[in-house]
Amino acid sequence: MLLMVAATSYFTIINLEKQLIKTQIEINNLQIEIQKLNLELTSINNELKHYKLNRPTEYELKLFLSIDDTDKHEYKKGSYVCINFAKDLKVNAAKAGWNISFIVVNFISPKGEEGHALNGAYLADGRWVWIEPQNDKIYYGSIEEYLKEFFNIEWVQIEEYAIIW
């Protein structure tokens, strides 16, 4: 009988050791999974930092525009026009972390009713600038002055415009 009790105890100990090893393997696998999740969370947090849009300084805006290739696209009436330039510049700026707006303006000029799409931004120092995505030029004056210079016209009367952030 003592032998039976000893054998039962022995098998119980073996089973407990097997369960302990199994549990340790499960703990190790869970720790590996936790490490993977922590790495993924760190990656997500780093990616989200890129989507926090900031106001650029004048220098940062000029640097971004010099690197961005939106102005290198060819203007093609009917397929790639000012609205495409302005959209692409806004998207590229957001990817780079800069808060640059998309602007559509309707106006009257000596040529009649016209419209144009461009970009704008508040700089880090609070100044507002207009940005022409077709040539990377930054304008500091009024929208009227910008349009007169860009289109080389004598006068302009703004009908309406929309700024989309």
Helices and strands as residue ranges (DSSP letters): H 2-50, H 58-67, G 70-72, H 82-96, E 101-109, E 112-122, E 128-132, E 137-139, H 143-151, E 157-164
